[in-house]
């Protein structure tokens, strides 16, 4: 298994850690887990995500209690798949991190406030426009550090929107983590 990798994306001012490259075989495992209910695949992906989160926690010197905030699945995707993939992934990742001593929980602080298209066939600029203003954060009195998580980071549009929504209600995410990240072409 290769090491967790630090990535960067234009417009993101937080550290981004990925559990590997979005390429086979990891790409195939993500597809099998999301679209074909391969629970064993979800477990493996959560290990990858836990490596990325642990790298970020270590790099930032984070102590005390923390929160993993999953990027919310679209309602249509949940209905089509029959499961909320990012919620299950977050819960399993929290379990791995707790087993190695981190005081962490998962919290669904983000929600969609308008419909968005599936991102897979959109260009970089279309992805940004598709997601801009699409999320809202649920305000609470949370004072713990937080990491935004997702399964795959491509252009970073989802992560940028998540950070924008969280900051708009006063949260201060400390970093971002994903199971896999694409290599940006320049």
N, CA and C of each residue as an Amber inpcrd file, in Angstrom:
protein
   558
   0.8470000  -1.1800000   0.0000000   0.0000000   0.0000000   0.0000000
   0.8890000   1.2390000   0.0000000   0.6540000   2.1550000  -0.9440000
   1.4730000   3.3560000  -0.9520000   1.0350000   4.3040000   0.1600000
   1.8790000   5.2690000   0.4320000   1.6290000   6.1900000   1.5370000
   0.5600000   7.2180000   1.1800000  -0.0180000   7.8020000   2.2310000
  -0.9390000   8.9130000   2.0190000  -0.1570000  10.0490000   1.3670000
  -0.8210000  10.7890000   0.5140000  -0.1450000  11.8290000  -0.2530000
  -0.7920000  13.1810000   0.0060000   0.0600000  14.1810000   0.0710000
  -0.4200000  15.5500000   0.2090000  -0.6950000  16.0750000  -1.1940000
  -1.8200000  16.6980000  -1.3710000  -2.2190000  17.2630000  -2.6600000
  -2.5100000  18.7460000  -2.4720000  -2.6260000  19.4240000  -3.5740000
  -3.0930000  20.8030000  -3.5290000  -4.0760000  20.9770000  -4.6780000
  -4.9750000  21.9010000  -4.4970000  -5.9470000  22.2350000  -5.5210000
  -6.0780000  23.7440000  -5.5420000  -6.2170000  24.3270000  -6.7400000
  -6.3950000  25.7800000  -6.8320000  -7.5960000  26.2360000  -6.0000000
  -7.4070000  27.3010000  -5.2630000  -8.4910000  27.8830000  -4.4800000
  -8.7240000  27.2360000  -3.1330000  -7.9040000  26.2510000  -2.7710000
  -8.0400000  25.6140000  -1.4540000  -6.8370000  26.0050000  -0.6150000
  -7.1010000  26.6340000   0.5110000  -6.0250000  27.1290000   1.3650000
  -5.7720000  26.2390000   2.5790000  -6.2690000  25.0110000   2.5450000
  -6.0730000  24.0630000   3.6330000  -5.2810000  22.8600000   3.1220000
  -4.5660000  22.1780000   4.0130000  -3.8790000  20.9640000   3.5780000
  -4.8860000  19.8950000   3.1600000  -4.5530000  19.1900000   2.1010000
  -5.3990000  18.1360000   1.5540000  -4.5760000  16.8590000   1.4950000
  -5.0260000  15.8280000   2.2070000  -4.3500000  14.5380000   2.2070000
  -5.2370000  13.5110000   1.5170000  -4.6180000  12.6770000   0.6940000
  -5.3390000  11.6150000  -0.0070000  -4.6920000  10.2730000   0.3060000
  -5.5240000   9.2410000   0.4280000  -5.0380000   7.8980000   0.7200000
  -4.3790000   7.2100000  -0.4520000  -4.3940000   7.8070000  -1.6170000
  -3.7530000   7.2440000  -2.7960000  -4.2060000   7.9630000  -4.0500000
  -3.6760000   7.5180000  -5.1740000  -4.0460000   8.0840000  -6.4710000
  -5.3620000   7.4880000  -6.9460000  -6.1610000   8.3100000  -7.5940000
  -7.3970000   7.8130000  -8.1920000  -7.0360000   7.1380000  -9.5090000
  -6.6320000   5.8980000  -9.3790000  -6.2040000   5.0710000 -10.5040000
  -6.4300000   3.6240000 -10.0820000  -6.4720000   2.7110000 -11.0540000
  -6.6190000   1.3080000 -10.6650000  -5.4580000   0.8890000  -9.7570000
  -5.6960000   0.0350000  -8.8060000  -6.9420000  -0.6510000  -8.4750000
  -7.8640000   0.1550000  -7.5610000  -7.3610000   1.2420000  -6.9550000
  -8.1730000   2.0020000  -6.0020000  -9.4440000   2.5390000  -6.6530000
  -9.3430000   3.0090000  -7.8680000 -10.5010000   3.5170000  -8.6060000
 -11.5740000   2.4240000  -8.7470000 -11.1530000   1.2100000  -9.0190000
 -12.0950000   0.1030000  -9.1810000 -12.7570000  -0.2720000  -7.8590000
 -12.0070000  -0.1960000  -6.7820000 -12.5620000  -0.5110000  -5.4590000
 -13.6070000   0.5330000  -5.0700000 -13.3290000   1.8020000  -5.3590000
 -14.2970000   2.8640000  -5.0680000 -15.5860000   2.6170000  -5.8360000
 -15.4860000   2.3100000  -7.1130000 -16.6670000   2.0410000  -7.9300000
 -17.4500000   0.8420000  -7.3880000 -16.7500000  -0.2380000  -7.0580000
 -17.4150000  -1.4330000  -6.5350000 -18.1300000  -1.1460000  -5.2200000
 -17.4950000  -0.3630000  -4.3620000 -18.0880000  -0.0560000  -3.0610000
 -19.2990000   0.8660000  -3.2030000 -19.1790000   1.9130000  -4.0200000
 -20.2640000   2.8850000  -4.1740000 -21.4470000   2.3290000  -4.9530000
 -21.1460000   1.7030000  -6.0570000 -22.2000000   1.3490000  -6.9950000
 -22.6580000  -0.0970000  -6.9270000 -21.8920000  -0.9480000  -6.2440000
 -22.2430000  -2.3710000  -6.2080000 -22.3010000  -2.9270000  -4.7840000
 -22.3850000  -2.0110000  -3.8050000 -22.5960000  -2.3930000  -2.4000000
 -21.5440000  -3.3610000  -1.8630000 -20.3330000  -3.2400000  -2.3010000
 -19.2650000  -4.0910000  -1.7960000 -18.8110000  -3.5630000  -0.4490000
 -19.3870000  -4.1080000   0.6120000 -19.0640000  -3.6520000   1.9730000
 -17.5920000  -3.8790000   2.3150000 -16.9930000  -4.9560000   1.7810000
 -15.5710000  -5.1820000   2.0340000 -14.7390000  -4.0700000   1.3960000
 -15.2120000  -3.5540000   0.2730000 -14.5440000  -2.4240000  -0.3740000
 -14.6450000  -1.1640000   0.4650000 -15.8030000  -0.9460000   1.0760000
 -15.9740000   0.2260000   1.9360000 -14.9930000   0.1550000   3.1010000
 -14.8360000  -1.0390000   3.6750000 -13.9000000  -1.1810000   4.7860000
 -12.4900000  -0.8090000   4.3330000 -12.0610000  -1.3160000   3.1800000
 -10.7230000  -1.0260000   2.6750000 -10.5500000   0.4690000   2.4010000
 -11.5470000   1.0910000   1.8180000 -11.4820000   2.5260000   1.5360000
 -11.4120000   3.3360000   2.8230000 -12.1100000   2.8860000   3.8560000
 -12.0660000   3.6060000   5.1280000 -10.6830000   3.5120000   5.7660000
  -9.9710000   2.4110000   5.5340000  -8.5860000   2.3070000   6.0100000
  -7.7280000   3.3440000   5.2910000  -7.8900000   3.4490000   3.9830000
  -7.1460000   4.4530000   3.2050000  -7.4420000   5.8620000   3.7000000
  -8.7270000   6.1430000   3.9350000  -9.1050000   7.4660000   4.4080000
  -8.5490000   7.7160000   5.8070000  -8.5360000   6.7000000   6.6470000
  -7.9650000   6.8500000   7.9960000  -6.4750000   7.1770000   7.9190000
  -5.7370000   6.5520000   6.9780000  -4.3260000   6.8910000   6.7910000
  -4.1800000   8.3700000   6.4260000  -5.0130000   8.8440000   5.5000000
  -4.9470000  10.2450000   5.0920000  -5.2650000  11.1630000   6.2690000
  -6.3160000  10.8430000   7.0220000  -6.6950000  11.6650000   8.1810000
  -5.5930000  11.6550000   9.2400000  -5.0180000  10.4800000   9.5070000
  -3.9530000  10.3770000  10.5130000  -2.7380000  11.1960000  10.0880000
  -2.4160000  11.1890000   8.7930000  -1.3140000  12.0100000   8.3000000
  -1.5730000  13.4800000   8.5290000  -2.7900000  13.9110000   8.2560000
  -3.1810000  15.3060000   8.4630000  -3.1610000  15.6710000   9.9480000
  -3.7010000  14.7900000  10.7790000  -3.7220000  15.0360000  12.2280000
  -2.2990000  15.1860000  12.7510000  -1.4190000  14.2990000  12.2990000
  -0.0230000  14.3510000  12.7320000   0.6640000  15.6160000  12.2240000
   0.4790000  15.9180000  10.9390000   1.1080000  17.1010000  10.3400000
   0.6910000  18.3810000  11.0650000  -0.5760000  18.4940000  11.4020000
  -1.0970000  19.7060000  12.0530000  -0.8940000  19.6970000  13.5590000
  -0.4400000  18.5690000  14.1180000  -0.2440000  18.4780000  15.5670000
  -1.5510000  18.6010000  16.3320000  -2.6240000  18.0350000  15.7790000
  -3.9490000  18.1790000  16.3740000  -4.0860000  17.2930000  17.6120000
  -4.6010000  17.8760000  18.6590000  -4.8640000  17.1360000  19.8910000
  -6.2930000  17.4460000  20.3320000  -6.7430000  16.7660000  21.3460000
  -8.1070000  16.9760000  21.8120000  -9.0960000  16.2920000  20.9030000
 -10.3360000  16.7110000  21.0170000 -11.4070000  16.0680000  20.2540000
 -11.5870000  16.7040000  18.8930000 -11.8670000  15.8470000  17.9050000
 -12.0640000  16.3180000  16.5520000 -13.3100000  15.7350000  15.9180000
 -13.6320000  16.2590000  14.7480000 -14.8220000  15.8440000  14.0020000
 -14.4290000  15.6140000  12.5440000 -14.8980000  14.5040000  11.9760000
 -14.8380000  14.3050000  10.5330000 -16.1830000  14.7410000   9.9700000
 -16.1370000  15.6320000   9.0000000 -17.3540000  16.1530000   8.3740000
 -17.4020000  15.6290000   6.9420000 -18.2600000  14.6420000   6.6670000
 -18.3220000  14.1090000   5.2980000 -19.0350000  15.0600000   4.3510000
 -18.5310000  15.0950000   3.1120000 -19.2510000  15.8090000   2.0720000
 -20.5630000  15.0540000   1.8770000 -21.7010000  15.7460000   1.8930000
 -22.9850000  15.0270000   1.8290000 -23.2630000  14.4270000   0.4560000
 -23.7810000  13.2290000   0.4700000 -24.2160000  12.5790000  -0.7670000
 -25.4860000  13.2630000  -1.2620000 -25.6480000  13.3180000  -2.5660000
 -26.8900000  13.8420000  -3.1380000 -28.0150000  12.8620000  -2.8280000
 -29.1900000  13.3770000  -2.5490000 -30.3420000  12.5270000  -2.2540000
 -30.6140000  11.5170000  -3.3450000 -30.4940000  11.9410000  -4.6090000
 -30.7330000  11.0250000  -5.7310000 -29.7100000   9.8960000  -5.7280000
 -28.4650000  10.1970000  -5.3860000 -27.4240000   9.1610000  -5.3500000
 -27.7040000   8.1610000  -4.2300000 -28.1680000   8.6470000  -3.0900000
 -28.4930000   7.7530000  -1.9700000 -29.6440000   6.8290000  -2.3660000
 -30.6740000   7.3970000  -2.9960000 -31.8090000   6.5720000  -3.4180000
 -31.3860000   5.5460000  -4.4690000 -30.5780000   5.9760000  -5.4220000
 -30.1380000   5.0850000  -6.4930000 -29.2460000   3.9640000  -5.9620000
 -28.3330000   4.2970000  -5.0630000 -27.3880000   3.3060000  -4.5360000
 -27.9710000   2.4770000  -3.4010000 -28.9660000   3.0450000  -2.7200000
 -29.5270000   2.3450000  -1.5770000 -28.6780000   2.4690000  -0.3240000
 -27.7250000   3.3840000  -0.3450000 -26.9010000   3.6360000   0.8300000
 -26.3070000   5.0350000   0.7300000 -25.9930000   5.6020000   1.8960000
 -25.3320000   6.9020000   1.9310000 -23.8430000   6.6240000   2.0730000
 -23.1680000   6.5670000   0.9540000 -21.7850000   6.1220000   0.8980000
 -20.8630000   6.9430000   1.7920000 -20.9400000   8.2700000   1.7160000
 -20.0000000   9.0800000   2.5020000 -20.2670000   8.9650000   4.0030000
 -21.5240000   8.7660000   4.3970000 -21.8220000   8.5800000   5.8180000
 -21.2390000   7.2680000   6.3350000 -21.4000000   6.2040000   5.5680000
 -20.8500000   4.9040000   5.9700000 -19.3270000   4.9690000   6.0010000
 -18.7390000   5.5860000   4.9960000 -17.2880000   5.7400000   4.9290000
 -16.7750000   6.5270000   6.1330000 -17.4700000   7.6050000   6.4830000
 -17.0670000   8.4190000   7.6370000 -17.1400000   7.6100000   8.9270000
 -18.2220000   6.8770000   9.1110000 -18.3850000   6.0960000  10.3470000
 -17.2840000   5.0510000  10.4980000 -16.9600000   4.3580000   9.4280000
 -15.9060000   3.3400000   9.4890000 -14.5370000   3.9840000   9.7150000
 -14.2980000   5.1360000   9.1050000 -13.0330000   5.8450000   9.2910000
 -12.8820000   6.3080000  10.7250000 -13.9510000   6.8200000  11.3160000
 -13.9290000   7.2190000  12.7290000 -13.5240000   6.0290000  13.5890000
 -14.0820000   4.8540000  13.3100000 -13.7490000   3.6530000  14.0780000
 -12.2650000   3.3290000  14.0190000 -11.6750000   3.4070000  12.8180000
 -10.2390000   3.1360000  12.6740000  -9.4190000   4.1460000  13.4680000
  -9.7780000   5.4190000  13.3640000  -9.0180000   6.4610000  14.0550000
  -9.1360000   6.3370000  15.5700000 -10.2990000   5.9570000  16.0510000
 -10.4660000   5.7460000  17.4990000  -9.6050000   4.5910000  17.9860000
  -9.5240000   3.5270000  17.1840000  -8.7210000   2.3700000  17.5810000
  -7.2450000   2.7070000  17.7220000  -6.7830000   3.7480000  17.0420000
  -5.3770000   4.1320000  17.1860000  -5.2000000   5.3300000  18.1180000
  -6.2620000   5.6370000  18.8760000  -6.1330000   6.6130000  19.9520000
  -6.6260000   8.0190000  19.7060000  -7.2060000   8.2750000  18.5540000
  -7.7140000   9.6320000  18.3020000  -9.1170000   9.7800000  18.8770000
  -9.3530000  10.9000000  19.5220000 -10.6870000  11.2060000  20.0560000
 -11.4310000  11.9720000  18.9630000 -12.2250000  11.2380000  18.2260000
 -12.8570000  11.8100000  17.0400000 -14.2420000  11.2200000  16.8580000
 -15.1090000  11.9970000  16.2380000 -16.4460000  11.5230000  15.8860000
 -16.7720000  12.0450000  14.4930000 -17.8640000  11.5740000  13.9500000
 -18.3350000  12.0680000  12.6630000 -19.5600000  12.9290000  12.8880000
 -19.7300000  13.9290000  12.0610000 -20.8970000  14.7930000  12.1980000
 -21.3200000  15.2960000  10.8240000 -22.5940000  15.1390000  10.5400000
 -23.1550000  15.5860000   9.2570000 -23.5420000  17.0550000   9.3640000
 -22.5570000  17.9090000   9.3090000 -22.7950000  19.3440000   9.4610000
 -23.1350000  20.0330000   8.1490000 -23.0390000  19.3110000   7.0400000
 -23.3120000  19.8980000   5.7290000 -24.5640000  19.2870000   5.1220000
 -25.3120000  20.1350000   4.4020000 -26.4930000  19.6300000   3.6990000
 -26.6420000  20.3910000   2.3870000 -27.2490000  19.7310000   1.4250000
 -27.5240000  20.3700000   0.1340000 -28.7180000  21.3020000   0.2950000
 -28.6130000  22.4860000  -0.2730000 -29.7270000  23.4390000  -0.2250000
 -30.3230000  23.6820000  -1.6040000 -29.7080000  23.0830000  -2.6110000
 -30.2770000  23.1150000  -3.9610000 -29.7390000  21.9190000  -4.7240000
 -30.4190000  21.5880000  -5.7900000 -30.0170000  20.4390000  -6.6060000
 -28.7210000  20.7300000  -7.3450000 -27.9270000  19.6850000  -7.4990000
 -26.7020000  19.7690000  -8.2950000 -26.6710000  18.5920000  -9.2580000
 -25.9260000  18.7420000 -10.3300000 -25.7530000  17.6700000 -11.2990000
 -24.6730000  16.7080000 -10.8070000 -24.6880000  15.5020000 -11.3320000
 -23.5750000  14.5870000 -11.1130000 -22.3430000  15.2480000 -11.7300000
 -21.2260000  15.2310000 -11.0080000 -20.0250000  15.9450000 -11.4240000
 -19.1750000  15.1840000 -12.4400000 -19.3920000  13.8940000 -12.5820000
 -18.4460000  13.0540000 -13.3150000 -18.1960000  13.4830000 -14.7590000
 -19.1640000  14.0730000 -15.4160000 -18.9940000  14.4410000 -16.8270000
 -18.8100000  15.9450000 -17.0280000 -18.6160000  16.7040000 -15.9460000
 -18.5040000  18.1540000 -16.0540000 -17.0550000  18.6060000 -16.1300000
 -16.8360000  19.7380000 -16.8010000 -15.4950000  20.3320000 -16.8810000
 -15.1600000  20.9960000 -15.5410000 -13.9320000  21.4660000 -15.4210000
 -13.4920000  22.1240000 -14.1910000 -14.3880000  23.3230000 -13.8790000
 -14.6120000  24.1930000 -14.8500000 -15.4350000  25.3850000 -14.5950000
 -16.8960000  25.0130000 -14.3640000 -17.3920000  23.9920000 -15.0510000
 -18.7670000  23.5520000 -14.8350000 -18.9450000  22.9730000 -13.4320000
 -17.9520000  22.2490000 -12.9420000 -18.0250000  21.6820000 -11.5900000
 -18.1280000  22.7960000 -10.5560000 -17.3090000  23.8210000 -10.7080000
 -17.3270000  24.9230000  -9.7530000 -18.6910000  25.6090000  -9.7580000
 -19.2030000  25.9060000 -10.9480000 -20.5130000  26.5470000 -11.0490000
 -21.6390000  25.6660000 -10.5430000 -21.5300000  24.3860000 -10.7820000
 -22.5350000  23.4210000 -10.3480000 -22.6630000  23.4110000  -8.8250000
 -21.5500000  23.4940000  -8.1280000 -21.5610000  23.3660000  -6.6680000
 -21.6460000  24.6890000  -5.9290000 -21.2830000  25.7790000  -6.5660000
 -21.2280000  27.0760000  -5.8860000 -22.5610000  27.4130000  -5.2090000
 -22.5010000  27.6000000  -3.9030000 -23.6940000  27.9440000  -3.1310000
 -24.6580000  26.7940000  -2.9160000 -24.2310000  25.5750000  -3.1870000
 -25.1410000  24.4280000  -3.0940000 -25.2330000  23.8210000  -1.6960000
 -24.3130000  24.1810000  -0.8060000 -24.3010000  23.6060000   0.5350000
 -24.5510000  24.6610000   1.6020000 -25.0970000  24.2010000   2.7020000
 -25.2190000  25.0260000   3.9070000 -24.7150000  24.1850000   5.0670000
 -24.1310000  24.8630000   6.0240000 -23.6600000  24.1850000   7.2250000
 -24.6830000  24.3760000   8.3260000 -24.8170000  23.3470000   9.1350000
 -25.7490000  23.3880000  10.2570000 -25.0090000  23.9810000  11.4520000
 -25.4250000  25.1620000  11.9000000 -24.7010000  25.7800000  13.0150000
 -24.9500000  25.0390000  14.3350000 -23.8900000  24.8370000  15.0730000
 -23.9610000  24.2780000  16.4190000 -22.9340000  25.0190000  17.2520000
 -22.7840000  24.6130000  18.4630000 -21.7810000  25.2470000  19.3210000
 -20.4720000  24.4490000  19.3120000 -20.2420000  23.6380000  18.2810000
 -19.0350000  22.8150000  18.1940000 -17.7820000  23.6710000  18.2940000
 -16.8620000  23.2500000  19.1230000 -15.5880000  23.9390000  19.2670000
 -14.4100000  23.0170000  18.9650000 -14.6940000  21.8250000  18.4420000
 -13.6250000  20.8720000  18.1480000 -13.0310000  21.1410000  16.7630000
 -11.7840000  20.6950000  16.5750000 -11.1920000  20.8240000  15.2520000
 -11.9390000  19.8920000  14.2950000 -11.9410000  20.2480000  13.0160000
 -12.6830000  19.4370000  12.0410000 -11.9290000  19.2710000  10.7410000
 -12.1160000  18.0850000  10.1670000 -11.5550000  17.7310000   8.8700000
 -12.7190000  17.3780000   7.9480000 -12.7510000  17.9750000   6.7720000
 -13.7560000  17.6580000   5.7640000 -13.2470000  16.4500000   4.9740000
 -14.1150000  15.4570000   4.7770000 -13.7100000  14.2370000   4.0720000
 -14.6270000  13.9460000   2.8840000 -14.0650000  13.2350000   1.9220000
 -14.8310000  12.7780000   0.7630000 -14.1350000  11.5450000   0.2050000
 -14.7670000  10.9070000  -0.7620000 -14.1400000   9.7100000  -1.3330000
 -13.0810000  10.0680000  -2.3570000 -13.3860000  10.9620000  -3.2890000
 -12.4450000  11.3130000  -4.3560000 -12.3750000  12.8220000  -4.5030000
 -11.1630000  13.3200000  -4.6820000 -10.9620000  14.7370000  -4.9910000
 -10.4330000  14.8040000  -6.4190000 -11.1520000  15.5350000  -7.2530000
 -10.6860000  15.7250000  -8.6320000 -10.2350000  17.1790000  -8.7620000
 -11.1540000  18.0730000  -9.0840000 -10.7920000  19.4860000  -9.2370000
 -10.7190000  20.2220000  -7.9060000 -11.3680000  19.6860000  -6.8820000
 -11.4290000  20.3540000  -5.5840000 -12.6880000  21.1830000  -5.3900000
 -13.5820000  21.2120000  -6.3790000 -14.7950000  22.0330000  -6.2940000
 -15.6570000  21.6420000  -5.0930000 -15.8070000  20.3500000  -4.8340000
 -16.6250000  19.9060000  -3.6970000 -16.0120000  20.3660000  -2.3810000
 -14.7060000  20.2040000  -2.2560000 -14.0310000  20.6070000  -1.0230000
 -14.1040000  22.1220000  -0.8200000 -13.9190000  22.8900000  -1.8970000
 -14.0240000  24.3530000  -1.7800000 -15.4120000  24.7540000  -1.2850000
 -16.4470000  24.1380000  -1.8460000 -17.8110000  24.4670000  -1.4450000
 -18.0680000  24.0690000   0.0010000 -17.5720000  22.9200000   0.4280000
 -17.7430000  22.4870000   1.8140000 -17.0750000  23.4650000   2.7790000
 -15.8590000  23.8650000   2.4640000 -15.1380000  24.8170000   3.3180000
 -15.8770000  26.1480000   3.3620000 -16.3570000  26.6160000   2.2090000
 -17.1090000  27.8850000   2.1660000 -18.3250000  27.8210000   3.0750000
 -19.0840000  26.7340000   2.9630000 -20.2990000  26.5980000   3.7700000
 -19.9760000  26.5390000   5.2600000 -18.9630000  25.7870000   5.6350000
 -18.5980000  25.6830000   7.0560000 -18.1130000  27.0250000   7.5950000
 -17.2780000  27.7080000   6.8370000 -16.7780000  29.0180000   7.2920000
 -17.8900000  30.0490000   7.3880000 -18.9140000  29.9190000   6.5510000
 -19.9960000  30.9130000   6.5490000 -20.7790000  30.9500000   7.8610000
 -20.6990000  29.8680000   8.6440000 -21.3770000  29.8630000   9.9490000
 -20.3790000  29.8480000  11.1120000 -19.1180000  30.1570000  10.8080000
 -18.1320000  30.3220000  11.8640000 -17.2360000  29.1350000  12.1800000
 -17.3890000  28.0290000  11.4720000 -16.4850000  26.8960000  11.6900000
 -15.1390000  27.1950000  11.0320000 -14.1040000  26.5370000  11.5350000
 -12.7660000  26.7190000  10.9760000 -12.1360000  25.3540000  10.7000000
 -12.5110000  24.7060000   9.5790000 -11.9000000  23.4130000   9.2830000
 -10.3820000  23.5530000   9.2090000  -9.6830000  22.5090000   9.6710000
  -8.2180000  22.5500000   9.7140000  -7.5780000  21.8160000   8.5520000
  -8.3570000  21.0530000   7.8010000  -7.8050000  20.3170000   6.6750000
  -8.8560000  19.4840000   5.9780000  -8.4100000  18.8330000   4.9160000
  -9.2810000  18.0370000   4.0550000  -8.6250000  16.6880000   3.8200000
  -9.4400000  15.6450000   3.7040000  -8.9050000  14.3100000   3.4360000
  -9.8520000  13.5660000   2.5040000  -9.2650000  12.7570000   1.6510000
 -10.0420000  11.9370000   0.7180000  -9.3810000  10.5750000   0.5780000
 -10.1760000   9.6230000   0.1830000  -9.6530000   8.2850000  -0.0860000
  -8.6370000   8.3650000  -1.2140000  -8.9900000   9.0810000  -2.2890000
  -8.1190000   9.1580000  -3.4710000  -8.1890000  10.5380000  -4.0910000
  -7.1300000  10.8900000  -4.7740000  -7.0700000  12.1630000  -5.4840000
  -6.5390000  11.9480000  -6.8910000  -7.0940000  12.7030000  -7.8250000
  -6.5920000  12.6490000  -9.1940000  -5.3170000  13.4690000  -9.2860000
  -4.5310000  13.1570000 -10.2770000  -3.3470000  13.9760000 -10.5630000
  -3.8150000  15.0980000 -11.4880000  -3.5180000  16.3300000 -11.0950000
  -3.9100000  17.4590000 -11.9190000  -3.0070000  17.5540000 -13.1370000
  -3.6380000  17.8020000 -14.2910000  -2.8840000  18.0000000 -15.5200000
  -2.6870000  19.4970000 -15.7010000  -1.4600000  19.8610000 -15.9680000
  -1.1570000  21.3100000 -16.1120000  -0.8280000  21.6190000 -17.5550000
